[in-house]
Amino acid sequence: MESGAPTLYAAGQFQEQGAPTGTSILRYDGTAWSGVGVYFGVALSVARFDPGTGEKLWAGHPSGLRAWDGSTWTQPFAVTGGVGD
């Protein structure tokens, strides 16, 4: 994860002109928006959290959770029961 200045993260489907393509998670550094890796699916929510192994950016989507370690999105564990179950 980045450190230093505050950073804003947003999740969703971005279709505005000039928005980064290929991602549903964006990061705003106070000057410009950029994509956070290539995220598979549409993220519905994001939060920074340290589960005791180092801070990661977590993203929720209908089929589970993914974690961003600063370079790669991973699915750290299987989730059973999706939205609406």
N, C-alpha and C positions, 0 to 999 in steps of 0.2 A: 504494500500500500504506500501511497505517497505520503509524505509528511511535510509540515510547514504550513503554508497558507490554507485557510478554510476552502473546502471544495464542496460544490453542490452536485448531487447526483439526481438524475431523473430517469424513470422507466416508463415505457409505453410504445406506441406506434407513432413514429415521427415522420411527417410528410411535408414539413415546411421546406421551402426552397432554401438550400444551403445547409440543411441538416445532414450530418454524416449518414451514409447509407450502410446497410449490412449489420446494424446493431439496434437493439431496442433499449439500450442503456447509454445515457450520455453523461458526461462530466463537464461542469462549468468551472473554470479556474478564475473567474472574475473578469476575463477578457474574451474568451471564446469557448464554444462548445466543441467537444471531441467525443468520439465513440470509445467505449470501454471494451476493447477486444471484439471478437465476433461472438455474439451471443445467439445460441440456437433456440428459436422460439421467441415469443413475446413476453417480456418481463412485465409483471404487474406491480411489483414493489421492490425497493432496494433499501438496505440498511447496513451500516458498518457495525461489526460485532467481533469481539475476541472470545472464542470458545475455550480459551486456555492454551491455544497453539499459535497465537499471533492473530492480529487483526486482519480481517478479510471483509470484502464487500459481498454481501449476500443478496441474491435475487430470487424472488418467488415467481413462479408461473404455474399454470394449471397442473402440470405433471410433476411438480416438486421444487426443490431448491438447488441453486448452484452457488458456488463460492469463487470469487476472483481474488487471486493471491498477488496481483500486481502484474502478472503476465499471462495467466491461463485461467479459463473457467473450468471448474470441475464439479462433478456431482458427488459430494462426499459420502452420501448414504442414500439408500433407496427409500422412497416415500410411498407408503401404501394408502390408498384412499385419496382421490383427488377432489377437486372442487365439485360440489354437488353430491358427493358420496356420503 
